[in-house]
Amino acid sequence: MAQLDTVRMNYQHIQSEADALASEQAAAKPIIVAYGLMNAGKSFLMNMLTQHVEQEFFKTNDVRETVVNARFQGAECDFLDTPGLDANDADDLQAQRGAREGDIVLFVHQPQGELEAIELACLGALRATLGEHASSNIVVVLSKIDKEAVEQIDLIEARVAQQCEQVLGFTPRIHRVSGKRYQDGVRKAQPVLAAASGIEALAAHLRQLAGDVRAVRASKRALQIDALLAQAAQGRQRAEEGRQELRASVVARFGAFNEQVAQLRRYLDAAAAAYKKI
């Protein structure tokens, strides 16, 4: 019975996922997602990309601030900020859901060293989600580059590229950015400083990627459907195993009962025969 309960729960999960796919409407605009560890600089980066220079839209703080996926609907793209990874299981689940929704995923890494194990694992999952478009639509962003010497950033970028090649099988486009430089450049009307921040180059790259996301979405949906079909096939197999187990249990129980009934009949027949002889 426990196995049947598990099958029932799996079926409900598959049905829920299938309903979500069936009801999903093609978004009018591409979705750009910021994804990465807590305090990597995701929210500040998204504020700069959406031109919230003076008054932030995505909440930033030195402590954990983003706990649900936050969305800004821009004129050409939607921007989705996700909770930081490795804070707790609930945040991780929210972030992973947001990443799966993205047509373009900005994997934000604060360059204090190489990519951590959890970052590499999440990049691997992203590759599976985006399929054949992963090499172009996963963009690694080295944030807060103003806090490290250029030589150190060079070393970190080289190491990150090497790690990505090992885990993903390709080296994604890597952008170095400083949201602080961009903010200062805009506030002080210093376009050279703003350009040196790397934000404008990143924004231009995102506009190029966002030109046509239909192929990305079609590929992602095909992968999701294949995964659901595989789950359904496994569910059918488990259901058949559960049915056979239940049938064997019923046969075993009624077999013992039938034997007891047969013994009772033999006893009654013997008693009846003995009575007739009296």
Secondary structure, DSSP 8 states (H G I E B T S, - for coil): -HHHHHHHHHHHHHHHHHHHHHH----SS-EEEEEEBTTSSHHHHHHHHTT-SSS-SS---SS----S-EEEE-SS-EEEE---BTS-HHHHHHHHHHHHH-SEEEEEE-SSSS--HHHHHHHHHHHHHHGGGHHHHEEEEE--GGGS-HHHHHHHHHHHHHHHHHHHSS--EEEE--HHHHHHHHHTT-HHHHHHTSHHHHHHHHHHHTT--HHHHHHHHHHHHHHHHHHHHHHHHHHHHHHHHHHHHHHHHHHHHHHHHHHHHHHHHHHHHHHHH-
